[in-house]
């Protein structure tokens, strides 16, 4: 079975690196790429990939809301958040985008770019 993967990252070099690594795996097919949140939404709607690798800090993107939109409209698409940040707020945002938030932990830390935009 081939796993259909879409890449969403605003950095062309990052997308190229991910594409190169994933193209080396025989049962993974890159089906599309997006450079911002709006493009990622169109990509998911049109191609319905099995997996979306999603950069958390991109133009036109609110990652938690976007991941929720994907889950509600395309439940077979798995969203895997990507981030190069090691700050707690970005890690909390990544977990929340995956739906892994602990309700007892209080609100997630505020991120400077949490409102979208790269």
N, C-alpha and C positions, 0 to 999 in steps of 0.2 A: 504494500500500500504506500502510495506517495503522499507525503505531507505537503500541502500547499501553503506557502508562507508569503506574507506581505510585509514589506519593510516601511516604516514610517519614521523618518528622521530628517531634520532640516539641514544636516551636514552631508553633502555629497560624498565626502571621503569616508565617513562612517558607513553610509549605505554601501559604498563600493567594497569596503572591508568585510562587512557582514555578508554581502552577496558572494564575495570570493570564498569565504569560509564555508558558507552554506552550499554553494555550488559543488563543493568537493564531497558532499554527502549524497550518495546515490538516491536515497529515498526522500529527498527534499527538493521541491521545485519552487523557485521564486516566481510568484505570479504577478507581482506588481510592486511599485514603490511610490511613496508620497513624501513631499517635502514640507507639508504643513497639516494642521488639523482638518481643514476643510477638504483638502485633497484626500486625506486618510479616510474621512467619512465616505466620500464618493467611491473610493477604492474598495472599501469593505462592502458597501451596498452593491456594487457592480460585480465583484469577483468572489465574494463570500469565502475568503481563505479559511483554512483550518486554524492557522496561527497568524496573529498580527504582532510583530515586534514593534513596540510603540515607545518612541522617545518621549519622556515626560515634559521636556521643556522645548516646545516648538511654537511657532506662530500659529494663531487661530486654534489653540487647543487648551481645553480645561480637562486634564487627563482623567480625573475621577468621573466627571460627568460623561466623558467620551466612552470610557470603559463600561459604564452603566448602560449607555445607549447601545453599545455593541452587544452586551449581555441580553438586553431586552429584545432587540430586533434580530440578532443573529446569534442565538445561544450556542451554536456549534462552533463559532469562532472563539478561540482562546486568545485573550490579550495578555501578552507578556511585556511588562513595562521595562524600559531601558533607561538607565541614568548613569552619568559619570560622576554625579555628586555624592559626597559621603556625609552631608549634613543630615541631621535627624529629620528635618522637615521634608526633605526629598525622599528619604527612605520611608517615612510614614505615608507620604503621598503615593509611593509605589505600592505599598501594601494595601492602602485604601482602594487604589485603582483595581486591585485584584480581589477586592471584597473581603480582605483579611483584617478588618479593623476590630480591635478589642473594645467593646462598649464601656468597660470599666476603666480604661486608660485615660479618659477625658478627651478633649478635642486635640486633633493633631497639631503639631507646631506649625506656625505660620511660615510660609516660604515667600521670599521676595518676589518670585515669579509665578506664584500660585494662580494668579488670575489669567494666565495664558500669555503667550508671547515669549520669544526666545531671545 
